[in-house]
């Protein structure tokens, strides 16, 4: 359960923004979307390798 303490006089939009941020960090929506369709383990592994290559290139360009 996600609890967002709201202070006296705090804007409701700010509290909603905190709630959305906490909810996104839990990864619930991401998991639901991934469960909608089956992806083969080989395809999942291939995507992970592509992502790792992309991140590695980003780190190399920073240096």
Residue pairs with C-beta under 8 A, 6 or more apart in sequence:
2 19
2 22
2 23
2 26
4 15
4 18
4 19
4 22
6 12
6 15
23 29
